[in-house]
Amino acid sequence: MLRPKLPDVPTLPTTTVTPQQMQVPAPSAGRPLTPYVSAVAAVVVVGIVLTALLATVAISAVAVAIAAVVLRSLMNNAYKR
């Protein structure tokens, strides 16, 4: 009967592995990162403060809106009596 013939597997050539040399990174020739760190910290602090102020304004607006609805309800009930 018909039998499928598998392809011949070629033998892999043997290769030698050469160890890689680790190089020590060269020191940075540019400016130190200290000014950038302080600038980033300042931007983060300003962002946190502005977010807190925005949240405070939003909470105050909701409180004023609730107070207005309660006062309006009380005034409407007073006129109906």
N, C-alpha and C positions, 0 to 999 in steps of 0.2 A: 504494500500500500504506500501511499504518499506520506513521507515523513518530512516535517519542516527541518531545514538545516539551519542551525544557529550560526551567526557570523563568528569568525575567529576573533578572539580577543587579543589585541596586540599587547606585547609585554611592555611595560613602562620602563623607560631608561632610568638608570639609577643616577641620582644627582646628589652632590654633596652640599650640605647646608653650611653656609659660612655665618659665623656669629656676627650680629650687628653691633657696631660700636655705639655706646651711649655718649652723646655729646652734652656737655654742660651748657645750659643756655647762657648766652652772652648777656651781660648786664645792659639794662636799658640805657640808650644814649639820650633819650628825650627827657622831658621834664618829669619830676615826680608826680604821683597821683594825688598828693595831699590837697592842692587847691580844688581839684575836681570833686573830691570826697566832700569837702565842706560845702561846695555849691549844690551838690545833689542833696545833702542833708538839709540845706536851707530850703530847697524847693519842696522837699517832702514835708517839712514842718509847715510851710506856708499852705500847702495843699490840705494838710490836716486841719489847720485853723480855719481855712475858708469852708471846708466841708462841715465843720462843727457850726460855723455861723449860719450856713445855709439850712442846716437841720433845725437850728434854733428859730430861724424865721418861719420855717414851714410849720413847726409845732405851735408857734405863737399864732399863726394865721388860722390854724385849725381850732385853737382854743377860742379865738375871737369869733369865728364863725359859729361855733356851738353856743357861745354866750348870746350872740345875736338871735339865734333861733329860739333859745329859751326865753329871752326878753320879749320877742315878738309873740310867742305863744302866751306869755303872761299878759301882755297888753291886749291881745285879742279876747282873752277870757274876761278881762276887766270891762271891756266895752260891751260885751254881750249881756252882762248882768244888770 
